[in-house]
Amino acid sequence: QVQLMESGGGLVQAGGSLKLSCAASGSIFGINAMGWFRQAPGKQRELVAEITSGGSTNYVDSVKGRFTISRDFAKNTVYLQMNSLKAEDTAVYYCNLLTAGGWRSTWGQGTLVTVSS
C-alpha cells in the first residue's frame, strides 16, 4: 500500500512563496510520474504540475512561470515551489502518483494553501 504525505502549506500574502513537499512510502513501483493537484472551494480538483520519471515537467497554464515541480528520486519525494502566489492559488494541494493504470484513486490528506490579497 502506498502512503502520500503532503506538507508545507500555510497562509501567505499575495506575491509570496511557499514550497510544498510530498513524501511517498510503501509499495512504490511502476511510477510513470508524480504530480500536484489542487482543489479550491466549490471547484473540481485540477492537475497543477507533473514530473515524469524521465524528468519532463508539465504545468497548467495558470501557474506557468510561477511554480516549479521537482523530485528527489532517492527520497521518493516531490516538491512544488510556488512563487508570486495569487489569491486564486488558494486551495488544498494534493500529490499523486501516475502508473500505467492512471492516477491513483486514493488521495492523501492534502495541505492547505491560503493566499491573502
Sequence and secondary structure as in RCSB ss.txt:
>XXXX:A:sequence
QVQLMESGGGLVQAGGSLKLSCAASGSIFGINAMGWFRQAPGKQRELVAEITSGGSTNYVDSVKGRFTISRDFAK
NTVYLQMNSLKAEDTAVYYCNLLTAGGWRSTWGQGTLVTVSS
>XXXX:A:secstr
 EEEEEE  EEEETT  EEEEEEEEES  S  EEEEEEE TTS  EEEEEEETTS EEE GGGTTTEEEEEETTT
TEEEEEE S  GGG EEEEEEEEETTEE S     EEEEEE 
